[in-house]
């Protein structure tokens, strides 16, 4: 669980949408459906210009396995971005230092939600004494990760999900001791 909740007002320009108060908090089992929806919509809307319909359907099918999804979220250290009681996005950190998921619902994009989620993950990684955090960034997410200091280690042209090739990038960020 995230031990310190914090309220942060983003400093994004209004052209990206109204300013919002974002609370970063620990994942709760009741967040399963909302986090899955953020995942699904981010892939099918935000990443739509980077991947084919077939790739997106393989990556984020239309049906949610609620029990499996919840189990995966609770196995990792998962944080949620909450805007006025609504899940705006989520991210996680596995025991071996992988930021496995970072998804922001498109309705909350370009408002600093992803940045705040990654900052929370990096803070947790430092608390654990990790030297670096790795991720498998999509084509859509790569620029955001680069703005946050992540470096491309390798392009994965042969990344397969449910029978579809869905290229991504292995990236990492070194953490200060």
N, CA, C and O atoms as a DFTB+ gen file, in Angstrom:
708 C
 N C O
     1  1       0.826      -1.182       0.000
     2  2       0.000       0.000       0.000
     3  2       0.873       1.249       0.000
     4  3       1.977       1.250       0.546
     5  1       0.385       2.271      -0.595
     6  2       1.076       3.546      -0.612
     7  2       0.890       4.192       0.747
     8  3      -0.237       4.423       1.183
     9  1       1.986       4.481       1.409
    10  2       1.886       4.961       2.779
    11  2       1.553       6.450       2.859
    12  3       0.901       6.881       3.809
    13  1       1.979       7.222       1.900
    14  2       1.710       8.649       1.985
    15  2       0.888       9.120       0.793
    16  3       1.390       9.224      -0.326
    17  1      -0.389       9.405       1.056
    18  2      -1.226       9.958      -0.001
    19  2      -0.826      11.407      -0.172
    20  3      -0.447      12.079       0.787
    21  1      -0.917      11.884      -1.415
    22  2      -0.609      13.280      -1.619
    23  2      -1.533      13.860      -2.664
    24  3      -1.885      13.213      -3.650
    25  1      -1.915      15.097      -2.419
    26  2      -2.740      15.827      -3.372
    27  2      -1.803      16.742      -4.145
    28  3      -1.002      17.460      -3.545
    29  1      -1.893      16.724      -5.446
    30  2      -0.999      17.526      -6.261
    31  2      -1.825      18.236      -7.324
    32  3      -2.611      17.605      -8.032
    33  1      -1.650      19.519      -7.432
    34  2      -2.303      20.265      -8.513
    35  2      -1.317      20.312      -9.666
    36  3      -0.182      20.761      -9.503
    37  1      -1.746      19.851     -10.828
    38  2      -0.857      19.847     -11.979
    39  2      -0.643      21.266     -12.470
    40  3      -1.451      22.155     -12.201
    41  1       0.427      21.470     -13.178
    42  2       0.755      22.780     -13.720
    43  2       0.713      22.760     -15.249
    44  3       1.439      23.516     -15.895
    45  1      -0.110      21.924     -15.821
    46  2      -0.250      21.839     -17.268
    47  2      -1.051      23.012     -17.794
    48  3      -1.899      23.560     -17.090
    49  1      -0.782      23.396     -19.029
    50  2      -1.527      24.482     -19.656
    51  2      -2.972      24.070     -19.896
    52  3      -3.262      22.891     -20.101
    53  1      -3.855      25.022     -19.869
    54  2      -5.283      24.749     -19.990
    55  2      -5.671      24.158     -21.333
    56  3      -6.724      23.527     -21.435
    57  1      -4.857      24.340     -22.369
    58  2      -5.223      23.780     -23.670
    59  2      -5.326      22.265     -23.624
    60  3      -5.961      21.669     -24.494
    61  1      -4.724      21.634     -22.641
    62  2      -4.795      20.188     -22.500
    63  2      -5.978      19.754     -21.661
    64  3      -6.169      18.557     -21.444
    65  1      -6.762      20.677     -21.193
    66  2      -7.905      20.365     -20.349
    67  2      -7.801      21.139     -19.059
    68  3      -6.763      21.734     -18.772
    69  1      -8.862      21.138     -18.278
    70  2      -8.844      21.899     -17.028
    71  2      -7.853      21.308     -16.038
    72  3      -7.555      20.114     -16.061
    73  1      -7.355      22.173     -15.174
    74  2      -6.464      21.693     -14.116
    75  2      -7.269      20.828     -13.163
    76  3      -8.449      21.078     -12.914
    77  1      -6.617      19.821     -12.643
    78  2      -7.317      18.885     -11.769
    79  2      -6.463      18.581     -10.542
    80  3      -5.236      18.676     -10.585
    81  1      -7.124      18.218      -9.458
    82  2      -6.436      17.740      -8.266
    83  2      -6.323      16.229      -8.380
    84  3      -7.323      15.531      -8.550
    85  1      -5.115      15.739      -8.285
    86  2      -4.843      14.318      -8.461
    87  2      -4.320      13.745      -7.154
    88  3      -3.367      14.270      -6.578
    89  1      -4.938      12.674      -6.690
    90  2      -4.472      11.964      -5.505
    91  2      -3.862      10.648      -5.961
    92  3      -4.500       9.873      -6.674
    93  1      -2.629      10.400      -5.549
    94  2      -1.985       9.115      -5.816
    95  2      -2.168       8.280      -4.560
    96  3      -1.776       8.688      -3.467
    97  1      -2.769       7.103      -4.728
    98  2      -3.058       6.244      -3.577
    99  2      -2.820       4.790      -3.960
   100  3      -2.666       4.459      -5.135
   101  1      -2.793       3.946      -2.965
   102  2      -2.646       2.523      -3.197
   103  2      -3.871       1.921      -3.872
   104  3      -4.994       2.388      -3.688
   105  1      -3.633       0.883      -4.649
   106  2      -4.702       0.132      -5.316
   107  2      -5.556      -0.574      -4.282
   108  3      -5.048      -1.080      -3.280
   109  1      -6.880      -0.606      -4.534
   110  2      -7.825      -1.361      -3.708
   111  2      -8.566      -2.329      -4.613
   112  3      -8.771      -2.025      -5.788
   113  1      -8.979      -3.499      -4.099
   114  2      -9.697      -4.468      -4.940
   115  2     -10.892      -3.874      -5.679
   116  3     -11.222      -4.323      -6.777
   117  1     -11.537      -2.885      -5.101
   118  2     -12.662      -2.237      -5.766
   119  2     -12.260      -1.409      -6.980
   120  3     -13.125      -0.923      -7.709
   121  1     -10.955      -1.242      -7.205
   122  2     -10.451      -0.472      -8.353
   123  2     -10.298      -1.324      -9.609
   124  3      -9.940      -0.799     -10.663
   125  1     -10.563      -2.627      -9.520
   126  2     -10.283      -3.524     -10.647
   127  2     -10.957      -3.063     -11.932
   128  3     -10.290      -2.907     -12.954
   129  1     -12.251      -2.846     -11.898
   130  2     -12.962      -2.485     -13.127
   131  2     -12.490      -1.145     -13.685
   132  3     -12.294      -1.016     -14.893
   133  1     -12.308      -0.157     -12.830
   134  2     -11.895       1.172     -13.297
   135  2     -10.475       1.167     -13.848
   136  3     -10.196       1.850     -14.833
   137  1      -9.565       0.404     -13.226
   138  2      -8.199       0.343     -13.749
   139  2      -8.174      -0.420     -15.064
   140  3      -7.432      -0.056     -15.976
   141  1      -8.979      -1.476     -15.172
   142  2      -9.051      -2.204     -16.442
   143  2      -9.601      -1.298     -17.538
   144  3      -9.122      -1.339     -18.671
   145  1     -10.586      -0.495     -17.220
   146  2     -11.160       0.428     -18.202
   147  2     -10.104       1.443     -18.657
   148  3     -10.016       1.754     -19.844
   149  1      -9.303       1.959     -17.716
   150  2      -8.224       2.890     -18.083
   151  2      -7.232       2.205     -19.007
   152  3      -6.795       2.793     -19.996
   153  1      -6.871       0.957     -18.691
   154  2      -5.971       0.146     -19.522
   155  2      -6.558      -0.027     -20.921
   156  3      -5.887       0.247     -21.917
   157  1      -7.787      -0.473     -20.994
   158  2      -8.444      -0.761     -22.272
   159  2      -8.572       0.505     -23.122
   160  3      -8.238       0.497     -24.307
   161  1      -9.049       1.576     -22.524
   162  2      -9.253       2.818     -23.276
   163  2      -7.929       3.443     -23.709
   164  3      -7.832       3.992     -24.806
   165  1      -6.914       3.365     -22.857
   166  2      -5.603       3.907     -23.236
   167  2      -5.055       3.183     -24.462
   168  3      -4.466       3.807     -25.344
   169  1      -5.248       1.886     -24.513
   170  2      -4.750       1.123     -25.658
   171  2      -5.597       1.396     -26.895
   172  3      -5.058       1.665     -27.969
   173  1      -6.900       1.330     -26.755
   174  2      -7.776       1.460     -27.928
   175  2      -7.966       2.899     -28.411
   176  3      -8.420       3.117     -29.535
   177  1      -7.624       3.878     -27.576
   178  2      -7.767       5.272     -28.017
   179  2      -6.409       5.972     -28.117
   180  3      -6.066       6.511     -29.169
   181  1      -5.642       5.964     -27.036
   182  2      -4.368       6.676     -27.040
   183  2      -3.350       6.022     -27.977
   184  3      -2.643       6.721     -28.702
   185  1      -3.271       4.703     -27.969
   186  2      -2.272       3.999     -28.781
   187  2      -2.779       3.642     -30.175
   188  3      -2.069       2.988     -30.940
   189  1      -3.996       4.063     -30.516
   190  2      -4.619       3.657     -31.782
   191  2      -3.818       4.069     -33.017
   192  3      -3.865       3.374     -34.031
   193  1      -3.100       5.158     -32.957
   194  2      -2.343       5.587     -34.139
   195  2      -1.010       4.851     -34.272
   196  3      -0.306       5.026     -35.266
   197  1      -0.657       4.030     -33.283
   198  2       0.606       3.310     -33.290
   199  2       0.454       1.819     -33.600
   200  3       1.411       1.169     -34.022
   201  1      -0.746       1.282     -33.391
   202  2      -0.971      -0.158     -33.530
   203  2      -2.237      -0.425     -34.337
   204  3      -3.154       0.395     -34.378
   205  1      -2.264      -1.595     -34.980
   206  2      -3.439      -1.983     -35.769
   207  2      -4.573      -2.429     -34.846
   208  3      -4.361      -2.688     -33.661
   209  1      -5.761      -2.512     -35.400
   210  2      -6.920      -2.982     -34.637
   211  2      -6.667      -4.382     -34.081
   212  3      -7.017      -4.664     -32.935
   213  1      -6.066      -5.255     -34.880
   214  2      -5.777      -6.622     -34.437
   215  2      -4.792      -6.627     -33.271
   216  3      -4.961      -7.379     -32.311
   217  1      -3.767      -5.788     -33.360
   218  2      -2.790      -5.707     -32.269
   219  2      -3.447      -5.212     -30.984
   220  3      -3.197      -5.749     -29.905
   221  1      -4.289      -4.187     -31.106
   222  2      -4.951      -3.647     -29.908
   223  2      -5.915      -4.654     -29.296
   224  3      -6.003      -4.754     -28.072
   225  1      -6.633      -5.396     -30.120
   226  2      -7.555      -6.414     -29.589
   227  2      -6.798      -7.528     -28.870
   228  3      -7.276      -8.049     -27.862
   229  1      -5.628      -7.894     -29.377
   230  2      -4.822      -8.922     -28.715
   231  2      -4.282      -8.399     -27.384
   232  3      -4.269      -9.120     -26.386
   233  1      -3.845      -7.167     -27.377
   234  2      -3.249      -6.546     -26.204
   235  2      -4.304      -6.273     -25.133
   236  3      -4.073      -6.517     -23.948
   237  1      -5.450      -5.771     -25.553
   238  2      -6.519      -5.413     -24.606
   239  2      -7.848      -5.917     -25.141
   240  3      -8.604      -5.155     -25.744
   241  1      -8.146      -7.216     -24.922
   242  2      -9.412      -7.771     -25.399
   243  2     -10.607      -7.058     -24.758
   244  3     -10.463      -6.376     -23.744
   245  1     -11.753      -7.221     -25.347
   246  2     -12.954      -6.538     -24.871
   247  2     -13.559      -7.111     -23.605
   248  3     -14.467      -6.504     -23.035
   249  1     -13.087      -8.258     -23.148
   250  2     -13.647      -8.900     -21.965
   251  2     -12.601      -8.917     -20.853
   252  3     -11.436      -9.248     -21.073
   253  1     -13.045      -8.554     -19.667
   254  2     -12.152      -8.490     -18.518
   255  2     -12.296      -9.734     -17.652
   256  3     -13.412     -10.145     -17.334
   257  1     -11.186     -10.327     -17.274
   258  2     -11.150     -11.387     -16.273
   259  2     -10.901     -10.688     -14.938
   260  3      -9.752     -10.493     -14.540
   261  1     -11.967     -10.315     -14.256
   262  2     -11.860      -9.488     -13.053
   263  2     -10.981     -10.119     -11.976
   264  3     -10.173      -9.437     -11.346
   265  1     -11.142     -11.410     -11.774
   266  2     -10.363     -12.083     -10.742
   267  2      -8.876     -12.088     -11.104
   268  3      -8.029     -11.787     -10.263
   269  1      -8.562     -12.428     -12.347
   270  2      -7.169     -12.431     -12.796
   271  2      -6.559     -11.039     -12.784
   272  3      -5.409     -10.863     -12.382
   273  1      -7.336     -10.043     -13.228
   274  2      -6.862      -8.668     -13.239
   275  2      -6.550      -8.200     -11.814
   276  3      -5.486      -7.637     -11.557
   277  1      -7.483      -8.438     -10.898
   278  2      -7.287      -8.027      -9.514
   279  2      -6.076      -8.729      -8.904
   280  3      -5.303      -8.109      -8.174
   281  1      -5.909     -10.012      -9.198
   282  2      -4.760     -10.751      -8.666
   283  2      -3.452     -10.147      -9.166
   284  3      -2.495     -10.011      -8.405
   285  1      -3.415      -9.789     -10.431
   286  2      -2.193      -9.210     -10.993
   287  2      -1.897      -7.853     -10.373
   288  3      -0.739      -7.531     -10.109
   289  1      -2.916      -7.069     -10.142
   290  2      -2.726      -5.742      -9.530
   291  2      -2.242      -5.884      -8.093
   292  3      -1.391      -5.110      -7.654
   293  1      -2.768      -6.857      -7.354
   294  2      -2.379      -6.987      -5.945
   295  2      -1.037      -7.698      -5.775
   296  3      -0.402      -7.559      -4.730
   297  1      -0.594      -8.453      -6.774
   298  2       0.724      -9.091      -6.695
   299  2       1.846      -8.072      -6.841
   300  3       2.928      -8.248      -6.280
   301  1       1.592      -7.021      -7.585
   302  2       2.571      -5.943      -7.749
   303  2       2.226      -4.824      -6.765
   304  3       1.139      -4.801      -6.188
   305  1       3.162      -3.907      -6.587
   306  2       2.889      -2.691      -5.815
   307  2       2.211      -1.746      -6.803
   308  3       2.871      -1.175      -7.672
   309  1       0.894      -1.582      -6.673
   310  2       0.116      -0.822      -7.645
   311  2      -0.431       0.443      -7.017
   312  3      -0.967       0.422      -5.909
   313  1      -0.289       1.548      -7.741
   314  2      -0.839       2.826      -7.313
   315  2      -1.841       3.318      -8.343
   316  3      -1.760       3.003      -9.530
   317  1      -2.790       4.105      -7.845
   318  2      -3.886       4.613      -8.656
   319  2      -3.881       6.135      -8.574
   320  3      -3.646       6.712      -7.512
   321  1      -4.142       6.773      -9.706
   322  2      -4.352       8.220      -9.722
   323  2      -5.853       8.449      -9.657
   324  3      -6.603       7.959     -10.501
   325  1      -6.278       9.185      -8.662
   326  2      -7.695       9.438      -8.415
   327  2      -7.969      10.923      -8.636
   328  3      -7.279      11.778      -8.081
   329  1      -8.965      11.218      -9.437
   330  2      -9.397      12.598      -9.665
   331  2     -10.862      12.684      -9.262
   332  3     -11.739      12.167      -9.954
   333  1     -11.113      13.334      -8.154
   334  2     -12.479      13.510      -7.661
   335  2     -13.239      12.189      -7.570
   336  3     -14.399      12.102      -7.972
   337  1     -12.578      11.167      -7.039
   338  2     -13.207       9.868      -6.846
   339  2     -13.231       8.979      -8.075
   340  3     -13.779       7.879      -8.022
   341  1     -12.658       9.421      -9.167
   342  2     -12.648       8.644     -10.404
   343  2     -11.214       8.209     -10.720
   344  3     -10.289       9.017     -10.628
   345  1     -11.025       6.945     -11.089
   346  2      -9.702       6.443     -11.436
   347  2      -9.284       7.039     -12.779
   348  3      -9.930       6.822     -13.804
   349  1      -8.188       7.796     -12.747
   350  2      -7.661       8.446     -13.951
   351  2      -6.558       7.619     -14.588
   352  3      -6.283       7.766     -15.779
   353  1      -5.921       6.748     -13.806
   354  2      -4.833       5.920     -14.319
   355  2      -4.243       5.101     -13.200
   356  3      -4.665       5.190     -12.048
   357  1      -3.250       4.294     -13.561
   358  2      -2.584       3.463     -12.562
   359  2      -1.209       3.060     -13.069
   360  3      -0.923       3.141     -14.264
   361  1      -0.376       2.632     -12.156
   362  2       0.939       2.100     -12.498
   363  2       1.322       1.100     -11.426
   364  3       0.682       1.010     -10.378
   365  1       2.382       0.345     -11.707
   366  2       2.805      -0.656     -10.737
   367  2       4.305      -0.875     -10.775
   368  3       5.009      -0.396     -11.665
   369  1       4.767      -1.611      -9.787
   370  2       6.166      -1.993      -9.672
   371  2       6.205      -3.423      -9.165
   372  3       5.638      -3.729      -8.116
   373  1       6.877      -4.304      -9.910
   374  2       6.997      -5.692      -9.482
   375  2       8.183      -5.825      -8.523
   376  3       8.996      -4.911      -8.387
   377  1       8.261      -6.963      -7.875
   378  2       9.324      -7.206      -6.898
   379  2      10.715      -7.103      -7.504
   380  3      11.668      -6.754      -6.808
   381  1      10.842      -7.408      -8.806
   382  2      12.159      -7.366      -9.446
   383  2      12.465      -6.040     -10.148
   384  3      13.396      -5.965     -10.949
   385  1      11.684      -4.993      -9.850
   386  2      12.005      -3.668     -10.362
   387  2      11.458      -3.341     -11.741
   388  3      11.987      -2.466     -12.426
   389  1      10.413      -4.027     -12.150
   390  2       9.791      -3.757     -13.446
   391  2       8.559      -2.881     -13.251
   392  3       7.640      -3.247     -12.518
   393  1       8.541      -1.737     -13.902
   394  2       7.328      -0.936     -13.989
   395  2       6.556      -1.605     -15.119
   396  3       6.774      -1.320     -16.296
   397  1       5.655      -2.491     -14.739
   398  2       4.991      -3.354     -15.711
   399  2       3.855      -2.646     -16.424
   400  3       3.637      -2.876     -17.613
   401  1       3.136      -1.799     -15.728
   402  2       1.990      -1.126     -16.339
   403  2       1.970       0.346     -15.953
   404  3       2.196       0.707     -14.798
   405  1       1.695       1.180     -16.938
   406  2       1.426       2.600     -16.749
   407  2       0.364       2.949     -17.769
   408  3       0.636       3.000     -18.969
   409  1      -0.837       3.187     -17.294
   410  2      -1.945       3.511     -18.193
   411  2      -2.754       4.653     -17.608
   412  3      -3.107       4.654     -16.429
   413  1      -3.038       5.628     -18.466
   414  2      -3.850       6.780     -18.093
   415  2      -5.064       6.797     -19.007
   416  3      -4.938       6.718     -20.229
   417  1      -6.241       6.901     -18.401
   418  2      -7.464       6.983     -19.205
   419  2      -7.354       8.218     -20.094
   420  3      -6.950       9.280     -19.622
   421  1      -7.710       8.094     -21.383
   422  2      -7.572       9.226     -22.312
   423  2      -8.285      10.503     -21.866
   424  3      -7.868      11.600     -22.240
   425  1      -9.341      10.381     -21.085
   426  2     -10.048      11.566     -20.600
   427  2      -9.186      12.404     -19.654
   428  3      -9.487      13.573     -19.414
   429  1      -8.125      11.815     -19.122
   430  2      -7.248      12.508     -18.177
   431  2      -5.838      12.684     -18.726
   432  3      -4.926      13.036     -17.978
   433  1      -5.648      12.448     -20.004
   434  2      -4.334      12.564     -20.610
   435  2      -3.829      13.998     -20.653
   436  3      -4.612      14.947     -20.668
   437  1      -2.516      14.139     -20.671
   438  2      -1.828      15.423     -20.818
   439  2      -2.103      16.384     -19.663
   440  3      -2.135      17.602     -19.837
   441  1      -2.302      15.796     -18.471
   442  2      -2.545      16.622     -17.280
   443  2      -1.575      16.289     -16.148
   444  3      -1.752      16.759     -15.025
   445  1      -0.559      15.488     -16.432
   446  2       0.430      15.155     -15.417
   447  2       0.150      13.886     -14.648
   448  3       0.896      13.549     -13.729
   449  1      -0.911      13.166     -15.000
   450  2      -1.271      11.939     -14.278
   451  2      -0.161      10.891     -14.411
   452  3       0.277      10.326     -13.408
   453  1       0.289      10.632     -15.623
   454  2       1.345       9.641     -15.842
   455  2       2.624      10.000     -15.111
   456  3       3.260       9.139     -14.505
   457  1       2.999      11.262     -15.166
   458  2       4.208      11.719     -14.485
   459  2       4.114      11.450     -12.981
   460  3       5.062      10.944     -12.379
   461  1       2.981      11.786     -12.379
   462  2       2.817      11.566     -10.942
   463  2       2.852      10.077     -10.594
   464  3       3.418       9.692      -9.571
   465  1       2.259       9.251     -11.431
   466  2       2.295       7.810     -11.189
   467  2       3.725       7.274     -11.271
   468  3       4.146       6.495     -10.415
   469  1       4.465       7.686     -12.291
   470  2       5.855       7.219     -12.428
   471  2       6.700       7.731     -11.262
   472  3       7.531       6.991     -10.737
   473  1       6.503       8.972     -10.853
   474  2       7.248       9.489      -9.706
   475  2       6.990       8.655      -8.454
   476  3       7.914       8.396      -7.683
   477  1       5.746       8.234      -8.245
   478  2       5.424       7.391      -7.083
   479  2       6.128       6.040      -7.191
   480  3       6.648       5.530      -6.198
   481  1       6.147       5.461      -8.386
   482  2       6.823       4.177      -8.591
   483  2       8.323       4.317      -8.343
   484  3       8.924       3.473      -7.678
   485  1       8.924       5.366      -8.870
   486  2      10.367       5.563      -8.686
   487  2      10.717       5.798      -7.221
   488  3      11.754       5.336      -6.746
   489  1       9.861       6.509      -6.512
   490  2      10.076       6.728      -5.076
   491  2      10.029       5.398      -4.326
   492  3      10.847       5.153      -3.438
   493  1       9.067       4.538      -4.686
   494  2       8.982       3.221      -4.045
   495  2      10.212       2.374      -4.377
   496  3      10.735       1.672      -3.512
   497  1      10.669       2.438      -5.615
   498  2      11.860       1.682      -6.019
   499  2      13.080       2.140      -5.218
   500  3      13.882       1.314      -4.784
   501  1      13.219       3.440      -5.023
   502  2      14.329       3.960      -4.218
   503  2      14.196       3.502      -2.770
   504  3      15.184       3.134      -2.135
   505  1      12.977       3.527      -2.255
   506  2      12.743       3.057      -0.880
   507  2      13.191       1.610      -0.725
   508  3      13.704       1.221       0.324
   509  1      12.996       0.816      -1.773
   510  2      13.403      -0.596      -1.763
   511  2      14.901      -0.780      -1.975
   512  3      15.410      -1.890      -1.826
   513  1      15.606       0.278      -2.316
   514  2      17.047       0.185      -2.551
   515  2      17.405      -0.308      -3.946
   516  3      18.524      -0.773      -4.165
   517  1      16.485      -0.215      -4.884
   518  2      16.772      -0.643      -6.247
   519  2      17.692       0.353      -6.946
   520  3      17.642       1.552      -6.674
   521  1      18.528      -0.150      -7.844
   522  2      19.455       0.694      -8.599
   523  2      18.843       1.244      -9.879
   524  3      19.263       2.283     -10.388
   525  1      17.845       0.530     -10.390
   526  2      17.190       0.974     -11.618
   527  2      15.776       0.408     -11.674
   528  3      15.432      -0.538     -10.965
   529  1      14.969       1.016     -12.539
   530  2      13.629       0.528     -12.839
   531  2      13.578       0.304     -14.337
   532  3      14.037       1.136     -15.119
   533  1      13.018      -0.823     -14.726
   534  2      12.881      -1.177     -16.136
   535  2      11.414      -1.146     -16.529
   536  3      10.533      -1.249     -15.676
   537  1      11.158      -1.003     -17.819
   538  2       9.793      -1.083     -18.333
   539  2       9.828      -1.586     -19.766
   540  3      10.866      -1.542     -20.426
   541  1       8.692      -2.060     -20.237
   542  2       8.489      -2.426     -21.635
   543  2       7.492      -1.408     -22.174
   544  3       6.281      -1.595     -22.056
   545  1       7.996      -0.342     -22.759
   546  2       7.145       0.775     -23.183
   547  2       6.585       0.550     -24.573
   548  3       7.289       0.096     -25.475
   549  1       5.324       0.870     -24.735
   550  2       4.700       0.807     -26.060
   551  2       5.236       1.944     -26.920
   552  3       5.912       2.849     -26.431
   553  1       4.923       1.880     -28.202
   554  2       5.301       2.974     -29.096
   555  2       4.670       4.280     -28.629
   556  3       5.292       5.339     -28.714
   557  1       3.434       4.207     -28.134
   558  2       2.741       5.406     -27.672
   559  2       3.352       5.960     -26.390
   560  3       3.400       7.175     -26.204
   561  1       3.821       5.082     -25.504
   562  2       4.331       5.507     -24.201
   563  2       5.804       5.899     -24.212
   564  3       6.264       6.589     -23.302
   565  1       6.539       5.475     -25.216
   566  2       7.981       5.742     -25.244
   567  2       8.325       7.218     -25.016
   568  3       9.176       7.505     -24.174
   569  1       7.702       8.169     -25.728
   570  2       8.076       9.576     -25.506
   571  2       7.836      10.046     -24.070
   572  3       8.630      10.821     -23.537
   573  1       6.769       9.595     -23.450
   574  2       6.503       9.982     -22.064
   575  2       7.586       9.438     -21.142
   576  3       8.077      10.151     -20.267
   577  1       7.955       8.184     -21.334
   578  2       9.017       7.607     -20.513
   579  2      10.341       8.331     -20.744
   580  3      11.095       8.555     -19.797
   581  1      10.628       8.694     -21.980
   582  2      11.871       9.428     -22.257
   583  2      11.870      10.778     -21.546
   584  3      12.902      11.189     -21.017
   585  1      10.742      11.473     -21.522
   586  2      10.656      12.753     -20.807
   587  2      10.898      12.570     -19.310
   588  3      11.319      13.505     -18.629
   589  1      10.637      11.380     -18.801
   590  2      10.825      11.092     -17.380
   591  2      12.196      10.479     -17.078
   592  3      12.442      10.010     -15.967
   593  1      13.084      10.487     -18.073
   594  2      14.460      10.041     -17.856
   595  2      14.774       8.610     -18.246
   596  3      15.913       8.172     -18.086
   597  1      13.799       7.868     -18.754
   598  2      14.051       6.489     -19.177
   599  2      14.823       6.492     -20.495
   600  3      14.664       7.384     -21.328
   601  1      15.654       5.482     -20.657
   602  2      16.498       5.335     -21.843
   603  2      16.135       4.028     -22.535
   604  3      15.936       3.007     -21.878
   605  1      16.049       4.060     -23.866
   606  2      15.777       2.842     -24.625
   607  2      17.011       1.955     -24.578
   608  3      18.113       2.377     -24.928
   609  1      16.808       0.729     -24.144
   610  2      17.870      -0.268     -24.121
   611  2      17.796      -1.140     -25.369
   612  3      18.819      -1.528     -25.932
   613  1      16.560      -1.445     -25.796
   614  2      16.385      -2.371     -26.913
   615  2      14.976      -2.228     -27.479
   616  3      14.015      -2.076     -26.725
   617  1      14.851      -2.275     -28.800
   618  2      13.539      -2.302     -29.433
   619  2      13.126      -3.748     -29.633
   620  3      13.896      -4.551     -30.159
   621  1      11.910      -4.083     -29.213
   622  2      11.387      -5.449     -29.323
   623  2      10.411      -5.536     -30.494
   624  3       9.200      -5.404     -30.311
   625  1      10.930      -5.754     -31.675
   626  2      10.065      -5.885     -32.850
   627  2       9.268      -7.189     -32.810
   628  3       8.202      -7.288     -33.418
   629  1       9.787      -8.188     -32.096
   630  2       9.141      -9.502     -32.056
   631  2       8.439      -9.782     -30.734
   632  3       8.474     -10.913     -30.249
   633  1       7.812      -8.790     -30.150
   634  2       7.030      -8.980     -28.940
   635  2       5.643      -9.498     -29.345
   636  3       4.921      -8.828     -30.082
   637  1       5.276     -10.692     -28.859
   638  2       4.006     -11.318     -29.251
   639  2       3.037     -11.346     -28.081
   640  3       3.403     -11.689     -26.956
   641  1       1.787     -10.978     -28.368
   642  2       0.702     -11.036     -27.393
   643  2      -0.484     -11.711     -28.062
   644  3      -0.998     -11.223     -29.069
   645  1      -0.915     -12.826     -27.505
   646  2      -2.082     -13.557     -28.006
   647  2      -2.061     -13.719     -29.531
   648  3      -3.064     -13.485     -30.206
   649  1      -0.903     -14.122     -30.057
   650  2      -0.785     -14.406     -31.482
   651  2      -0.564     -13.196     -32.375
   652  3      -0.535     -13.331     -33.598
   653  1      -0.410     -12.024     -31.790
   654  2      -0.158     -10.803     -32.575
   655  2       1.188     -10.202     -32.173
   656  3       1.541     -10.148     -30.995
   657  1       1.919      -9.758     -33.179
   658  2       3.168      -9.055     -32.913
   659  2       2.823      -7.626     -32.498
   660  3       2.179      -6.889     -33.245
   661  1       3.266      -7.242     -31.284
   662  2       2.986      -5.916     -30.734
   663  2       4.329      -5.329     -30.274
   664  3       4.710      -5.482     -29.114
   665  1       5.035      -4.664     -31.178
   666  2       6.372      -4.147     -30.839
   667  2       6.344      -3.170     -29.669
   668  3       5.384      -2.423     -29.475
   669  1       7.427      -3.200     -28.896
   670  2       7.597      -2.266     -27.796
   671  2       9.087      -2.022     -27.564
   672  3       9.919      -2.466     -28.355
   673  1       9.423      -1.323     -26.491
   674  2      10.807      -0.956     -26.200
   675  2      11.150      -1.322     -24.772
   676  3      10.403      -1.007     -23.846
   677  1      12.297      -1.999     -24.590
   678  2      12.843      -2.188     -23.245
   679  2      13.514      -0.878     -22.882
   680  3      14.368      -0.384     -23.617
   681  1      13.124      -0.319     -21.747
   682  2      13.680       0.948     -21.286
   683  2      14.053       0.822     -19.818
   684  3      13.557      -0.055     -19.112
   685  1      14.937       1.714     -19.366
   686  2      15.322       1.722     -17.954
   687  2      15.656       3.140     -17.530
   688  3      15.941       4.012     -18.351
   689  1      15.611       3.339     -16.229
   690  2      16.082       4.587     -15.634
   691  2      16.915       4.205     -14.431
   692  3      16.503       3.388     -13.607
   693  1      18.113       4.814     -14.336
   694  2      18.990       4.581     -13.191
   695  2      18.495       5.454     -12.036
   696  3      18.063       6.590     -12.232
   697  1      18.569       4.897     -10.838
   698  2      18.129       5.629      -9.648
   699  2      19.321       6.102      -8.845
   700  3      20.326       5.402      -8.722
   701  1      19.197       7.288      -8.307
   702  2      20.267       7.819      -7.459
   703  2      20.304       7.036      -6.154
   704  3      19.259       6.681      -5.608
   705  1      21.502       6.769      -5.657
   706  2      21.607       6.015      -4.397
   707  2      21.056       6.762      -3.214
   708  3      21.078       6.249      -2.095
